């Protein structure tokens, strides 16, 4: 699904999303609309994760992700920011 | 506390500024020539009142749906919010609780922004849960091994 994102929503929109989650995943998007999934779907996956952010690419798709500002990968990893994309919906409304 | 002024229909002409100022402050009450009571209020305030009223009805409808066994519910039970059928009982109860609070805030603050955003978020949630695969992903347990690194989008990928 991720591999076909550029083709489905356009390279510019795909890059805008990537830049957004790479730099400011917890801030309002500069261009597209964002929200937070409610109920159980919005709960953090594990301690330290954000709630599930719902990012809308106008008329083209929606991406749900969570971010962690100090994620530790493995037993000896260093804390670092990560974004986990949970679901991509490329069906039009 | 100032006594409430009730204007006459002719005051709309003779005291137009006074009547509209009263409406801007809240509500201007007007008695028509046949005795019918009318009110003049800001369009914004009217929209808030209309939305709050509509949401109260929706909450009653959704609460009645929740009271029915899930297996007996049909889309019609949710009124115009048919997308609520994609929420399970826990989420539907949470929806009711959160929307009730937001409706109260909208009414007392005379501002629909928070309610509108919350309703949009719940609608998006229900739309995501409507798909079985996304539902399983979003409600499933976290396992880091389920994720792979994503490369930056590039043309032709």
gemmi code that builds the backbone of each chain (N, CA, C; Angstrom):
import gemmi

chains = {
    "A": [
        ("UNK", (0.844, -1.209, 0.000), (0.000, 0.000, 0.000), (0.876, 1.255, 0.000)),
        ("UNK", (1.916, 1.241, 0.867), (2.813, 2.395, 0.925), (3.513, 2.605, -0.414)),
        ("UNK", (3.907, 1.503, -1.048), (4.635, 1.597, -2.305), (3.796, 2.248, -3.404)),
        ("UNK", (2.495, 2.079, -3.321), (1.636, 2.639, -4.371), (1.065, 4.007, -3.994)),
        ("UNK", (1.513, 4.541, -2.841), (0.946, 5.800, -2.357), (1.135, 6.944, -3.363)),
        ("UNK", (2.360, 7.094, -3.871), (2.641, 8.194, -4.806), (1.773, 8.091, -6.046)),
        ("UNK", (1.639, 6.878, -6.526), (0.845, 6.666, -7.741), (-0.624, 6.997, -7.502)),
        ("UNK", (-1.106, 6.654, -6.317), (-2.535, 6.822, -6.040), (-2.908, 8.247, -5.634)),
        ("UNK", (-2.059, 8.887, -4.859), (-2.423, 10.234, -4.367), (-1.601, 11.336, -5.019)),
        ("UNK", (-0.603, 10.935, -5.776), (0.279, 11.915, -6.403), (1.559, 12.078, -5.589)),
        ("UNK", (2.659, 12.287, -6.292), (3.962, 12.375, -5.614), (4.012, 13.540, -4.628)),
        ("UNK", (3.457, 14.664, -5.020), (3.505, 15.844, -4.143), (2.792, 15.578, -2.820)),
        ("UNK", (1.578, 15.010, -2.905), (0.813, 14.738, -1.684), (1.519, 13.697, -0.821)),
        ("UNK", (2.109, 12.687, -1.474), (2.822, 11.648, -0.725), (4.033, 12.239, -0.007)),
        ("UNK", (4.747, 13.113, -0.704), (5.919, 13.735, -0.086), (5.521, 14.701, 1.029)),
        ("UNK", (4.399, 15.376, 0.843), (3.916, 16.269, 1.908), (3.637, 15.461, 3.179)),
        ("UNK", (3.015, 14.301, 2.994), (2.740, 13.462, 4.162), (4.051, 13.010, 4.806)),
        ("UNK", (4.986, 12.568, 3.982), (6.256, 12.064, 4.514), (6.998, 13.158, 5.285)),
        ("UNK", (7.023, 14.344, 4.707), (7.686, 15.462, 5.386), (6.983, 15.793, 6.709)),
        ("UNK", (5.685, 15.710, 6.663), (4.920, 16.011, 7.878), (5.271, 15.032, 9.005)),
        ("UNK", (5.195, 13.738, 8.722), (5.450, 12.764, 9.794), (6.931, 12.717, 10.162)),
        ("UNK", (7.796, 13.076, 9.219), (9.231, 13.049, 9.513), (9.635, 14.172, 10.463)),
        ("UNK", (8.932, 15.297, 10.380), (9.370, 16.470, 11.145), (8.397, 16.924, 12.234)),
        ("UNK", (7.103, 16.855, 11.940), (6.120, 17.403, 12.893), (4.887, 16.501, 12.995)),
        ("UNK", (5.083, 15.243, 13.373), (3.931, 14.318, 13.360), (2.830, 14.699, 14.348)),
        ("UNK", (3.198, 15.473, 15.380), (2.204, 15.833, 16.384), (1.590, 17.203, 16.182)),
        ("UNK", (2.021, 17.876, 15.126), (1.504, 19.230, 14.859), (0.445, 19.181, 13.761)),
        ("UNK", (-0.417, 20.200, 13.719), (-1.387, 20.251, 12.609), (-0.655, 20.288, 11.273)),
        ("UNK", (-1.192, 19.591, 10.294), (-0.564, 19.558, 8.975), (-0.700, 20.920, 8.302)),
        ("UNK", (0.326, 21.294, 7.549), (0.329, 22.601, 6.893), (-0.741, 22.671, 5.813)),
        ("UNK", (-1.012, 21.558, 5.179), (-1.921, 21.588, 4.033), (-3.167, 20.733, 4.265)),
        ("UNK", (-2.981, 19.507, 4.633), (-4.125, 18.594, 4.737), (-4.741, 18.591, 6.128)),
        ("UNK", (-5.953, 18.035, 6.197), (-6.683, 18.018, 7.462), (-6.285, 16.795, 8.292)),
        ("UNK", (-6.272, 16.993, 9.588), (-5.940, 15.905, 10.501), (-6.982, 15.805, 11.602)),
        ("UNK", (-7.083, 14.639, 12.179), (-7.938, 14.450, 13.341), (-7.340, 13.350, 14.193)),
        ("UNK", (-8.072, 12.956, 15.205), (-7.620, 11.871, 16.078), (-8.704, 10.813, 16.087)),
        ("UNK", (-8.333, 9.578, 15.852), (-9.333, 8.523, 15.930), (-9.805, 8.402, 17.381)),
        ("UNK", (-11.069, 8.168, 17.548), (-11.662, 8.116, 18.879), (-11.849, 6.659, 19.313)),
        ("UNK", (-12.188, 6.486, 20.568), (-12.459, 5.157, 21.095), (-11.216, 4.275, 21.089)),
        ("UNK", (-11.437, 2.983, 21.001), (-10.316, 2.036, 21.113), (-9.319, 2.179, 19.960)),
        ("UNK", (-9.803, 2.551, 18.780), (-8.912, 2.702, 17.622), (-7.915, 3.839, 17.817)),
        ("UNK", (-8.206, 4.735, 18.735), (-7.327, 5.875, 18.950), (-6.365, 5.708, 20.107)),
        ("UNK", (-6.480, 4.603, 20.831), (-5.623, 4.414, 22.003), (-4.166, 4.176, 21.595)),
        ("UNK", (-3.216, 4.664, 22.377), (-1.802, 4.383, 22.071), (-1.543, 2.871, 22.023)),
        ("UNK", (-0.722, 2.450, 21.062), (-0.436, 1.016, 20.888), (0.336, 0.459, 22.071)),
        ("UNK", (1.158, 1.302, 22.658), (2.005, 0.897, 23.785), (2.392, 2.178, 24.520)),
        ("UNK", (2.928, 2.048, 25.748), (3.317, 3.254, 26.492), (4.261, 4.150, 25.691)),
        ("UNK", (4.010, 5.438, 25.724), (4.870, 6.399, 25.050), (4.387, 6.795, 23.671)),
        ("UNK", (3.496, 5.996, 23.098), (2.975, 6.333, 21.771), (1.880, 7.393, 21.888)),
        ("UNK", (1.719, 8.128, 20.808), (0.624, 9.093, 20.730), (-0.678, 8.344, 20.508)),
        ("UNK", (-1.771, 9.067, 20.502), (-3.022, 8.486, 20.033), (-2.941, 8.362, 18.504)),
        ("UNK", (-3.912, 7.696, 17.921), (-3.860, 7.486, 16.475), (-4.287, 8.756, 15.736)),
        ("UNK", (-3.364, 9.284, 14.951), (-3.643, 10.477, 14.154), (-4.234, 10.037, 12.811)),
        ("UNK", (-5.255, 10.728, 12.388), (-5.928, 10.428, 11.119), (-5.611, 11.577, 10.165)),
        ("UNK", (-4.802, 11.287, 9.152), (-4.328, 12.312, 8.212), (-5.078, 12.142, 6.903)),
        ("UNK", (-5.719, 13.185, 6.456), (-6.530, 13.102, 5.236), (-5.824, 13.791, 4.082)),
        ("UNK", (-5.618, 13.021, 3.018), (-5.109, 13.607, 1.778), (-6.330, 13.930, 0.937)),
        ("UNK", (-6.569, 15.177, 0.770), (-7.821, 15.666, 0.195), (-8.325, 14.831, -0.979)),
        ("UNK", (-9.466, 14.186, -0.764), (-10.134, 13.449, -1.835), (-9.420, 12.204, -2.317)),
        ("UNK", (-8.263, 11.888, -1.716), (-7.466, 10.800, -2.283), (-7.184, 9.658, -1.313)),
        ("UNK", (-7.164, 9.935, -0.045), (-6.853, 8.860, 0.881), (-6.687, 9.345, 2.300)),
        ("UNK", (-6.551, 8.394, 3.183), (-6.406, 8.692, 4.592), (-5.356, 7.756, 5.188)),
        ("UNK", (-4.565, 8.282, 6.085), (-3.484, 7.510, 6.687), (-3.570, 7.657, 8.206)),
        ("UNK", (-3.534, 6.521, 8.892), (-3.580, 6.530, 10.355), (-2.197, 6.184, 10.896)),
        ("UNK", (-1.709, 6.994, 11.814), (-0.373, 6.719, 12.349), (-0.291, 7.092, 13.825)),
        ("UNK", (0.701, 6.549, 14.476), (1.055, 6.967, 15.836), (2.536, 7.287, 15.844)),
        ("UNK", (2.929, 8.177, 16.738), (4.349, 8.503, 16.841), (4.807, 8.342, 18.284)),
        ("UNK", (6.104, 8.169, 18.413), (6.732, 7.993, 19.725), (7.995, 8.848, 19.699)),
        ("UNK", (8.144, 9.732, 20.660), (9.277, 10.666, 20.632), (10.593, 10.034, 21.081)),
        ("UNK", (10.505, 8.920, 21.787), (11.749, 8.310, 22.307), (11.602, 6.793, 22.303)),
        ("UNK", (11.392, 6.253, 21.137), (11.181, 4.812, 20.995), (12.519, 4.077, 21.091)),
        ("UNK", (12.523, 2.974, 21.806), (13.731, 2.159, 21.930), (13.489, 0.843, 21.221)),
        ("UNK", (14.300, 0.598, 20.219), (14.144, -0.615, 19.422), (15.119, -1.671, 19.932)),
        ("UNK", (14.598, -2.794, 20.365), (15.460, -3.854, 20.871), (15.967, -3.561, 22.274)),
        ("UNK", (16.753, -4.473, 22.780), (17.202, -4.378, 24.168), (18.247, -3.284, 24.371)),
        ("UNK", (19.053, -3.023, 23.347), (20.170, -2.083, 23.520), (20.043, -0.835, 22.645)),
        ("UNK", (18.864, -0.565, 22.159), (18.707, 0.573, 21.253), (18.716, 1.901, 21.984)),
        ("UNK", (18.957, 2.957, 21.212), (18.911, 4.315, 21.756), (17.526, 4.901, 21.503)),
        ("UNK", (17.057, 5.711, 22.449), (15.748, 6.343, 22.216), (15.786, 7.261, 20.996)),
        ("UNK", (14.808, 7.133, 20.131), (14.749, 7.995, 18.953), (13.286, 8.142, 18.523)),
        ("UNK", (12.974, 9.246, 17.872), (11.582, 9.441, 17.426), (11.232, 8.518, 16.262)),
        ("UNK", (10.035, 7.955, 16.322), (9.565, 7.090, 15.238), (8.092, 7.393, 14.942)),
        ("UNK", (7.699, 7.025, 13.758), (6.289, 7.086, 13.371), (5.896, 5.717, 12.852)),
        ("UNK", (4.832, 5.185, 13.386), (4.315, 3.899, 12.916), (3.026, 4.170, 12.130)),
        ("UNK", (3.059, 3.831, 10.839), (1.846, 3.960, 10.015), (1.016, 2.702, 10.226)),
        ("UNK", (-0.176, 2.886, 10.741), (-0.998, 1.731, 11.099), (-1.913, 1.312, 9.958)),
        ("UNK", (-2.457, 2.252, 9.258), (-3.399, 1.891, 8.191), (-3.385, 2.957, 7.117)),
        ("UNK", (-3.532, 2.508, 5.873), (-3.640, 3.426, 4.742), (-4.927, 3.090, 4.007)),
        ("UNK", (-5.726, 4.094, 3.799), (-7.007, 3.907, 3.118), (-7.006, 4.776, 1.861)),
        ("UNK", (-6.923, 4.139, 0.713), (-6.842, 4.898, -0.528), (-8.144, 4.891, -1.311)),
        ("UNK", (-9.193, 4.480, -0.648), (-10.510, 4.564, -1.302), (-11.008, 6.000, -1.182)),
        ("UNK", (-11.701, 6.471, -2.212), (-12.218, 7.835, -2.149), (-13.512, 7.833, -1.368)),
        ("UNK", (-13.807, 8.984, -0.722), (-15.052, 9.123, 0.030), (-16.226, 9.163, -0.916)),
    ],
    "B": [
        ("UNK", (-30.389, 43.705, 37.839), (-30.625, 43.084, 36.542), (-31.711, 43.871, 35.812)),
        ("UNK", (-31.433, 44.282, 34.593), (-32.382, 45.091, 33.829), (-33.617, 44.269, 33.462)),
        ("UNK", (-34.781, 44.929, 33.495), (-36.011, 44.243, 33.106), (-35.950, 43.913, 31.617)),
        ("UNK", (-36.539, 42.784, 31.266), (-36.515, 42.370, 29.861), (-37.452, 43.262, 29.046)),
        ("UNK", (-36.958, 43.749, 27.958), (-37.750, 44.625, 27.093), (-38.423, 43.769, 26.021)),
        ("UNK", (-39.711, 44.009, 25.829), (-40.403, 43.375, 24.718), (-40.786, 44.473, 23.732)),
        ("UNK", (-40.212, 44.397, 22.561), (-40.463, 45.413, 21.549), (-41.742, 45.090, 20.776)),
        ("UNK", (-42.298, 46.126, 20.185), (-43.451, 45.920, 19.309), (-42.948, 45.784, 17.872)),
        ("UNK", (-43.825, 45.311, 17.013), (-43.441, 45.149, 15.603), (-43.040, 46.490, 15.005)),
        ("UNK", (-43.702, 47.537, 15.422), (-43.369, 48.851, 14.858), (-42.007, 49.347, 15.345)),
        ("UNK", (-41.535, 48.789, 16.479), (-40.197, 49.166, 16.968), (-39.099, 48.732, 15.990)),
        ("UNK", (-39.409, 47.731, 15.172), (-38.430, 47.294, 14.172), (-38.112, 48.435, 13.202)),
        ("UNK", (-39.054, 49.339, 13.095), (-38.836, 50.494, 12.223), (-38.344, 51.692, 13.039)),
        ("UNK", (-39.052, 51.956, 14.152), (-38.768, 53.164, 14.931), (-37.493, 53.038, 15.769)),
        ("UNK", (-37.225, 51.830, 16.278), (-36.059, 51.635, 17.164), (-35.144, 50.536, 16.602)),
        ("UNK", (-34.941, 50.579, 15.309), (-34.208, 49.492, 14.651), (-32.853, 49.224, 15.296)),
        ("UNK", (-32.095, 50.290, 15.557), (-30.752, 50.123, 16.126), (-30.816, 49.500, 17.525)),
        ("UNK", (-31.792, 49.970, 18.318), (-31.937, 49.451, 19.680), (-32.318, 47.967, 19.657)),
        ("UNK", (-33.232, 47.608, 18.727), (-33.673, 46.206, 18.638), (-32.513, 45.315, 18.187)),
        ("UNK", (-31.807, 45.760, 17.153), (-30.711, 44.917, 16.653), (-29.563, 44.842, 17.665)),
        ("UNK", (-29.343, 45.897, 18.422), (-28.316, 45.853, 19.473), (-28.696, 44.829, 20.545)),
        ("UNK", (-29.991, 44.815, 20.887), (-30.456, 43.829, 21.866), (-30.245, 42.420, 21.329)),
        ("UNK", (-30.519, 42.227, 20.036), (-30.332, 40.909, 19.411), (-28.855, 40.525, 19.416)),
        ("UNK", (-27.998, 41.493, 19.172), (-26.563, 41.206, 19.172), (-26.070, 40.797, 20.558)),
        ("UNK", (-26.700, 41.370, 21.597), (-26.295, 41.022, 22.966), (-26.844, 39.658, 23.380)),
        ("UNK", (-27.868, 39.172, 22.704), (-28.477, 37.887, 23.059), (-29.725, 37.646, 22.246)),
        ("UNK", (-30.837, 38.097, 22.795), (-32.120, 37.895, 22.124), (-32.952, 39.162, 22.266)),
        ("UNK", (-33.550, 39.607, 21.158), (-34.517, 40.712, 21.223), (-35.915, 40.110, 21.088)),
        ("UNK", (-36.754, 40.390, 22.076), (-38.123, 39.844, 22.045), (-39.054, 40.874, 21.429)),
        ("UNK", (-39.896, 40.395, 20.536), (-40.788, 41.287, 19.788), (-42.202, 40.711, 19.862)),
        ("UNK", (-43.164, 41.590, 20.121), (-44.572, 41.167, 20.111), (-45.188, 41.642, 18.798)),
        ("UNK", (-45.663, 40.713, 17.982), (-46.249, 41.083, 16.698), (-47.650, 41.655, 16.923)),
        ("UNK", (-48.208, 42.211, 15.864), (-49.503, 42.895, 15.997), (-50.624, 41.962, 16.425)),
        ("UNK", (-50.512, 40.674, 16.114), (-51.549, 39.717, 16.521), (-51.224, 39.061, 17.861)),
        ("UNK", (-50.180, 39.542, 18.530), (-49.839, 39.025, 19.848), (-48.789, 37.927, 19.844)),
        ("UNK", (-48.458, 37.435, 18.659), (-47.454, 36.359, 18.617), (-46.084, 36.867, 19.053)),
        ("UNK", (-45.407, 36.093, 19.897), (-44.071, 36.466, 20.338), (-43.022, 36.024, 19.330)),
        ("UNK", (-42.120, 36.898, 19.033), (-41.032, 36.591, 18.101), (-39.707, 36.903, 18.793)),
        ("UNK", (-38.653, 36.293, 18.320), (-37.326, 36.651, 18.836), (-36.397, 36.932, 17.669)),
        ("UNK", (-35.470, 37.822, 17.908), (-34.438, 38.146, 16.932), (-33.101, 37.846, 17.607)),
        ("UNK", (-32.285, 37.045, 16.950), (-30.993, 36.709, 17.542), (-29.961, 36.581, 16.433)),
        ("UNK", (-28.697, 36.514, 16.811), (-27.650, 36.446, 15.796), (-27.730, 35.108, 15.070)),
        ("UNK", (-27.369, 35.119, 13.793), (-27.393, 33.884, 13.002), (-26.466, 32.845, 13.629)),
        ("UNK", (-25.332, 33.298, 14.145), (-24.379, 32.368, 14.768), (-25.021, 31.663, 15.961)),
        ("UNK", (-25.683, 32.445, 16.814), (-26.307, 31.863, 17.999), (-27.425, 30.902, 17.596)),
        ("UNK", (-28.170, 31.264, 16.562), (-29.231, 30.384, 16.078), (-28.645, 29.057, 15.585)),
        ("UNK", (-27.532, 29.137, 14.851), (-26.905, 27.911, 14.327), (-26.440, 27.013, 15.465)),
        ("UNK", (-25.907, 27.621, 16.533), (-25.489, 26.823, 17.691), (-26.710, 26.141, 18.315)),
        ("UNK", (-27.775, 26.909, 18.522), (-28.982, 26.336, 19.130), (-29.563, 25.217, 18.271)),
        ("UNK", (-29.577, 25.430, 16.967), (-30.106, 24.415, 16.049), (-29.253, 23.144, 16.107)),
        ("UNK", (-27.922, 23.322, 16.120), (-27.024, 22.164, 16.170), (-27.161, 21.428, 17.502)),
        ("UNK", (-27.237, 22.179, 18.588), (-27.374, 21.550, 19.911), (-28.673, 20.742, 19.975)),
        ("UNK", (-29.740, 21.317, 19.443), (-31.020, 20.608, 19.417), (-30.922, 19.334, 18.583)),
        ("UNK", (-30.305, 19.460, 17.408), (-30.156, 18.297, 16.523), (-29.324, 17.212, 17.193)),
        ("UNK", (-28.250, 17.618, 17.891), (-27.388, 16.633, 18.543), (-28.075, 15.972, 19.733)),
        ("UNK", (-28.936, 16.708, 20.427), (-29.685, 16.072, 21.518), (-30.567, 14.959, 20.969)),
        ("UNK", (-31.197, 15.219, 19.847), (-32.040, 14.192, 19.237), (-31.195, 13.003, 18.786)),
        ("UNK", (-30.039, 13.302, 18.192), (-29.144, 12.219, 17.756), (-28.667, 11.387, 18.942)),
        ("UNK", (-28.358, 12.056, 20.051), (-27.902, 11.325, 21.237), (-29.001, 10.411, 21.770)),
        ("UNK", (-30.236, 10.903, 21.784), (-31.354, 10.061, 22.228), (-31.497, 8.842, 21.324)),
        ("UNK", (-31.387, 9.077, 20.021), (-31.512, 7.982, 19.054), (-30.397, 6.956, 19.261)),
        ("UNK", (-29.171, 7.442, 19.406), (-28.031, 6.537, 19.583), (-28.135, 5.789, 20.915)),
        ("UNK", (-28.618, 6.459, 21.942), (-28.773, 5.802, 23.250), (-29.818, 4.686, 23.164)),
        ("UNK", (-30.882, 4.931, 22.433), (-31.902, 3.872, 22.255), (-31.304, 2.696, 21.483)),
        ("UNK", (-30.478, 3.005, 20.484), (-29.832, 1.931, 19.719), (-28.928, 1.108, 20.621)),
        ("UNK", (-28.166, 1.801, 21.471), (-27.248, 1.094, 22.374), (-28.007, 0.190, 23.339)),
        ("UNK", (-29.217, 0.594, 23.698), (-30.001, -0.207, 24.648), (-30.515, -1.500, 24.019)),
        ("UNK", (-30.534, -1.554, 22.695), (-30.985, -2.771, 22.023), (-29.835, -3.769, 21.932)),
        ("UNK", (-30.115, -5.051, 21.919), (-29.044, -6.028, 21.685), (-28.383, -5.761, 20.335)),
        ("UNK", (-27.067, -5.830, 20.284), (-26.331, -5.492, 19.060), (-26.828, -6.300, 17.866)),
        ("UNK", (-27.168, -7.544, 18.105), (-27.575, -8.406, 16.988), (-28.934, -7.996, 16.416)),
        ("UNK", (-29.696, -7.236, 17.172), (-31.029, -6.826, 16.707), (-31.028, -5.454, 16.044)),
        ("UNK", (-29.876, -4.772, 16.051), (-29.840, -3.416, 15.522), (-29.746, -3.402, 13.998)),
        ("UNK", (-30.408, -2.445, 13.392), (-30.270, -2.209, 11.957), (-29.816, -0.758, 11.766)),
        ("UNK", (-29.342, -0.435, 10.571), (-28.785, 0.905, 10.328), (-29.787, 2.003, 10.684)),
        ("UNK", (-31.048, 1.735, 10.447), (-32.099, 2.719, 10.702), (-32.161, 3.119, 12.186)),
        ("UNK", (-31.729, 2.225, 13.065), (-31.779, 2.509, 14.506), (-30.911, 3.705, 14.889)),
        ("UNK", (-29.960, 4.053, 14.021), (-29.020, 5.135, 14.362), (-29.439, 6.486, 13.772)),
        ("UNK", (-30.667, 6.542, 13.234), (-31.122, 7.808, 12.657), (-30.259, 8.212, 11.478)),
        ("UNK", (-29.883, 9.495, 11.413), (-29.064, 9.942, 10.278), (-27.588, 9.602, 10.465)),
        ("UNK", (-27.206, 9.117, 11.635), (-25.807, 8.732, 11.869), (-25.649, 7.228, 11.651)),
        ("UNK", (-25.980, 6.764, 10.461), (-25.943, 5.315, 10.196), (-24.533, 4.740, 10.358)),
        ("UNK", (-23.508, 5.595, 10.225), (-22.135, 5.114, 10.375), (-21.829, 4.635, 11.797)),
        ("UNK", (-22.683, 4.980, 12.748), (-22.455, 4.506, 14.129), (-22.532, 2.988, 14.218)),
        ("UNK", (-23.145, 2.346, 13.209), (-23.273, 0.880, 13.267), (-21.908, 0.186, 13.223)),
        ("UNK", (-20.863, 0.906, 12.836), (-19.532, 0.305, 12.780), (-18.820, 0.330, 14.133)),
        ("UNK", (-19.420, 0.983, 15.114), (-18.816, 1.020, 16.458), (-19.365, -0.120, 17.297)),
        ("UNK", (-18.497, -0.707, 18.113), (-18.998, -1.721, 19.041), (-19.623, -1.022, 20.256)),
        ("UNK", (-20.145, -1.808, 21.181), (-20.861, -1.212, 22.316), (-19.988, -0.272, 23.141)),
        ("UNK", (-18.746, -0.676, 23.381), (-17.841, 0.164, 24.187), (-17.625, 1.518, 23.515)),
        ("UNK", (-17.336, 1.479, 22.223), (-17.079, 2.727, 21.507), (-18.349, 3.559, 21.370)),
        ("UNK", (-19.474, 2.893, 21.194), (-20.730, 3.650, 21.086), (-21.030, 4.366, 22.412)),
        ("UNK", (-20.760, 3.693, 23.526), (-20.963, 4.325, 24.837), (-20.001, 5.500, 25.017)),
        ("UNK", (-18.758, 5.322, 24.563), (-17.779, 6.413, 24.654), (-18.206, 7.587, 23.774)),
        ("UNK", (-18.694, 7.264, 22.577), (-19.209, 8.307, 21.676), (-20.287, 9.131, 22.380)),
        ("UNK", (-21.236, 8.455, 23.002), (-22.328, 9.155, 23.680), (-21.800, 10.066, 24.787)),
        ("UNK", (-20.883, 9.550, 25.579), (-20.326, 10.337, 26.685), (-19.592, 11.571, 26.172)),
        ("UNK", (-18.731, 11.361, 25.172), (-17.918, 12.479, 24.668), (-18.773, 13.527, 23.962)),
        ("UNK", (-19.730, 13.056, 23.165), (-20.565, 14.020, 22.434), (-21.451, 14.807, 23.406)),
        ("UNK", (-21.954, 14.125, 24.446), (-22.778, 14.844, 25.437), (-21.998, 16.017, 26.032)),
        ("UNK", (-20.762, 15.762, 26.413), (-19.923, 16.829, 26.986), (-19.704, 17.936, 25.957)),
        ("UNK", (-19.402, 17.540, 24.722), (-19.123, 18.541, 23.682), (-20.364, 19.370, 23.347)),
        ("UNK", (-21.532, 18.745, 23.403), (-22.774, 19.490, 23.151), (-22.989, 20.530, 24.244)),
        ("UNK", (-22.718, 20.134, 25.473), (-22.867, 21.061, 26.591), (-21.898, 22.237, 26.448)),
        ("UNK", (-20.659, 21.919, 26.092), (-19.655, 22.981, 25.899), (-20.083, 23.902, 24.757)),
        ("UNK", (-20.578, 23.326, 23.671), (-21.009, 24.129, 22.516), (-22.119, 25.090, 22.923)),
        ("UNK", (-23.063, 24.584, 23.704), (-24.191, 25.419, 24.127), (-23.728, 26.559, 25.039)),
        ("UNK", (-22.941, 26.212, 26.039), (-22.549, 27.230, 27.024), (-21.494, 28.199, 26.487)),
        ("UNK", (-20.647, 27.704, 25.587), (-19.621, 28.586, 25.005), (-20.111, 29.276, 23.733)),
        ("UNK", (-21.288, 28.869, 23.249), (-21.823, 29.416, 21.994), (-20.819, 29.212, 20.860)),
        ("UNK", (-20.261, 27.996, 20.810), (-19.196, 27.714, 19.847), (-19.255, 26.237, 19.461)),
        ("UNK", (-19.402, 25.977, 18.174), (-19.551, 24.596, 17.702), (-18.221, 23.943, 17.314)),
        ("UNK", (-17.121, 24.672, 17.408), (-15.857, 24.172, 16.854), (-15.459, 22.817, 17.438)),
        ("UNK", (-15.490, 22.722, 18.766), (-15.060, 21.477, 19.413), (-15.997, 20.321, 19.069)),
        ("UNK", (-17.290, 20.597, 19.077), (-18.276, 19.566, 18.745), (-18.121, 19.095, 17.306)),
        ("UNK", (-17.938, 20.034, 16.394), (-17.772, 19.680, 14.982), (-16.531, 18.808, 14.776)),
        ("UNK", (-15.424, 19.183, 15.441), (-14.191, 18.406, 15.292), (-14.362, 17.000, 15.870)),
        ("UNK", (-14.988, 16.923, 17.035), (-15.198, 15.617, 17.666), (-16.083, 14.728, 16.793)),
        ("UNK", (-17.140, 15.307, 16.241), (-18.033, 14.533, 15.376), (-17.284, 14.064, 14.124)),
        ("UNK", (-16.434, 14.937, 13.566), (-15.632, 14.532, 12.398), (-14.698, 13.386, 12.745)),
        ("UNK", (-14.087, 13.471, 13.940), (-13.160, 12.417, 14.361), (-13.896, 11.084, 14.534)),
        ("UNK", (-15.077, 11.130, 15.129), (-15.834, 9.881, 15.316), (-16.271, 9.318, 13.973)),
        ("UNK", (-16.666, 10.194, 13.051), (-17.073, 9.718, 11.724), (-15.884, 9.043, 11.029)),
        ("UNK", (-14.709, 9.668, 11.128), (-13.513, 9.084, 10.521), (-13.192, 7.736, 11.162)),
        ("UNK", (-13.339, 7.664, 12.472), (-13.088, 6.411, 13.189), (-14.021, 5.314, 12.689)),
        ("UNK", (-15.300, 5.636, 12.603), (-16.277, 4.641, 12.147), (-15.974, 4.204, 10.716)),
        ("UNK", (-15.580, 5.153, 9.866), (-15.253, 4.808, 8.475), (-14.063, 3.853, 8.419)),
        ("UNK", (-13.072, 4.096, 9.268), (-11.911, 3.204, 9.286), (-12.293, 1.813, 9.802)),
        ("UNK", (-13.131, 1.769, 10.817), (-13.519, 0.483, 11.407), (-14.483, -0.294, 10.512)),
        ("UNK", (-15.052, 0.370, 9.534), (-15.985, -0.314, 8.627), (-15.265, -1.332, 7.761)),
        ("UNK", (-13.973, -1.125, 7.561), (-13.189, -2.055, 6.751), (-12.603, -3.140, 7.657)),
        ("UNK", (-12.861, -4.401, 7.366), (-12.417, -5.476, 8.273), (-10.910, -5.511, 8.505)),
        ("UNK", (-10.133, -5.238, 7.454), (-8.672, -5.299, 7.600), (-8.180, -4.155, 8.483)),
        ("UNK", (-8.658, -2.945, 8.193), (-8.221, -1.807, 9.019), (-8.725, -1.966, 10.456)),
        ("UNK", (-9.912, -2.522, 10.591), (-10.452, -2.740, 11.932), (-9.519, -3.647, 12.739)),
        ("UNK", (-9.082, -4.722, 12.096), (-8.198, -5.664, 12.789), (-6.873, -5.007, 13.164)),
        ("UNK", (-6.352, -4.191, 12.244), (-5.076, -3.509, 12.505), (-5.225, -2.495, 13.643)),
        ("UNK", (-6.256, -1.697, 13.570), (-6.416, -0.602, 14.533), (-6.799, -1.090, 15.926)),
        ("UNK", (-7.468, -2.233, 15.985), (-7.898, -2.736, 17.290), (-7.008, -3.871, 17.799)),
        ("UNK", (-6.059, -4.293, 16.950), (-5.213, -5.425, 17.336), (-4.085, -5.029, 18.276)),
        ("UNK", (-3.403, -6.040, 18.789), (-2.278, -5.803, 19.705), (-1.071, -5.319, 18.928)),
        ("UNK", (-0.256, -4.519, 19.579), (0.939, -3.968, 18.946), (2.051, -5.009, 18.921)),
        ("UNK", (2.635, -5.191, 17.735), (3.809, -6.037, 17.592), (4.738, -5.321, 16.611)),
        ("UNK", (5.880, -4.881, 17.106), (6.803, -4.107, 16.254), (7.210, -4.889, 15.015)),
        ("UNK", (7.177, -6.205, 15.103), (7.569, -7.015, 13.950), (6.565, -6.934, 12.801)),
        ("UNK", (5.392, -6.391, 13.091), (4.387, -6.241, 12.023), (4.702, -5.046, 11.113)),
        ("UNK", (5.692, -4.238, 11.512), (5.984, -3.010, 10.763), (7.322, -3.137, 10.036)),
        ("UNK", (7.409, -2.484, 8.893), (8.670, -2.427, 8.151), (9.000, -0.958, 7.891)),
        ("UNK", (10.252, -0.686, 7.584), (10.661, 0.694, 7.339), (10.108, 1.187, 6.002)),
        ("UNK", (9.636, 2.408, 5.987), (9.058, 2.976, 4.772), (10.041, 3.955, 4.146)),
        ("UNK", (10.310, 3.753, 2.870), (11.222, 4.656, 2.153), (10.487, 5.938, 1.779)),
        ("UNK", (11.218, 7.051, 1.624), (10.562, 8.297, 1.180), (9.895, 8.090, -0.173)),
        ("UNK", (8.728, 8.678, -0.372), (8.040, 8.521, -1.662), (8.882, 9.108, -2.788)),
        ("UNK", (8.920, 8.361, -3.872), (9.650, 8.840, -5.049), (8.806, 8.586, -6.274)),
        ("UNK", (9.055, 9.359, -7.264), (8.343, 9.193, -8.526), (8.637, 7.815, -9.099)),
        ("UNK", (7.570, 7.128, -9.573), (7.747, 5.836, -10.238), (7.817, 4.666, -9.311)),
        ("UNK", (7.669, 4.898, -7.988), (7.694, 3.776, -7.044), (6.338, 3.116, -7.015)),
    ],
}
model = gemmi.Model(1)
for chain_id, residues in chains.items():
    chain = gemmi.Chain(chain_id)
    for i, (resn, *xyz) in enumerate(residues, 1):
        res = gemmi.Residue()
        res.name, res.seqid = resn, gemmi.SeqId(i, " ")
        for name, pos in zip(("N", "CA", "C"), xyz):
            atom = gemmi.Atom()
            atom.name, atom.element = name, gemmi.Element(name[0])
            atom.pos, atom.b_iso = gemmi.Position(*pos), 0.0
            res.add_atom(atom)
        chain.add_residue(res)
    model.add_chain(chain)
structure = gemmi.Structure()
structure.add_model(model)
structure.setup_entities()
